Structure formats: C-alpha cells, structure tokens
C-alpha cells in the first residue's frame, strides 16, 4: 500500500475542511454585506463544497456497508442509533 504524501488529506479530513468552508460561506452570505457578484461566486463555491461533502458521505456509507456484510454490501443494514428513550 502506497503512503500518502504530506499534502494529501484523508477523505474524512477533506470532508471536515469542506464542511467548515461551507459553513463559513453561509455565515458570510447571511450577513447580506456581499455584492451580487460575490454572492454568486460564494453560492457556486458552496454548491461545489456541498457536492464534495455528499460524495464523501456516500463513500463512507459504502465502506460501512462493506464492513457490515462484505459478501453482500447492497443488503447490509445500516447501524441503528441508540435509543435515548431510556
């Protein structure tokens, strides 16, 4: 297995960075102080970040399915969150 270069980030780290940048963009846009051009650019960037995050989540779900049932990942059932009803 090849080692990652120092500049290469893990999918989880990349997801977290994208999510953080997306949150910052939303905060800036919510202030209403951006020009129309800046808002459009921020929106375009936000859509790209959203798609990256969605893809990372889909890959994570596939990994969980493969770990849950390597023979039949399509029929693997996701883990249920613990009930907080007590």
N, C-alpha and C positions, 0 to 999 in steps of 0.2 A: 504494500500500500504506500503510495507516494505521500510525502509530508507536504503540508500546506505551507506556502510561503508566508512570511510575517505579515504581508499586506493583504492576504486572503482571509476573509472572515467566515465564520461558521454560518450556516443558514439561520440559526437562532439569533446570533448576534446581528446579522443583516436584517432580520425581521424587526428586532428591537430598535435598531437605528432608524429603519424606515418608519416604524410606528411613531417614534419620538419626533422625527422630522415632520410627519403628517400632523401630529398634534400641535407642533409649533406653527405650522402653516395655518391651521384652523384658527388658532388664537390670534394671529396677525390679521386674518381676514375678518374676524369677528369685531375687531376694533373699528372697522369702517374707515380707516385712515389711508388705505391704499388707493392708488389711482385705478381706473378701469383696466389699463394695460397690466399693471402689477397684479391685480386681482385675477385677471385671465391667466397670466403666467403661473400664479400660485395655484389656481384651480387645475391647470394642466399638470403641474408637478404633483399635486395631490392625487389626481386620478392615477398617475403612474405609480405613485407610492402605494396607493390602495391595492392596485393590481399585484404589485410585488408581495404585499402582505398576504393577500388572498392566496396567491400561489404557494407561498411558504407554509401557510396553514394546511393547504391541500396536501402538500408533500409530507408534513408532519402527521396528518391523519393516515396517509398511506403507510408510513413507517409503523405507526401504532397497529394498524390492521395486519401488516406483515408479521409483527412481533406477536400479535394475539393468535393468529392462525396462519402460519407460513404456507400450509398446504392449500388453503382456500381463503385468501385475503378478502375476496369480494363478499364472503358470507360472514366474516368476522363481525362481531357486535362490539360497538364502542363501549368503553367502561361507563357505568352509571356513576354520577356524582353521589357522594354520601348524602343521606337524608339528614336534614337539620331539624326534623320534627321531634326527635328525641324518642 
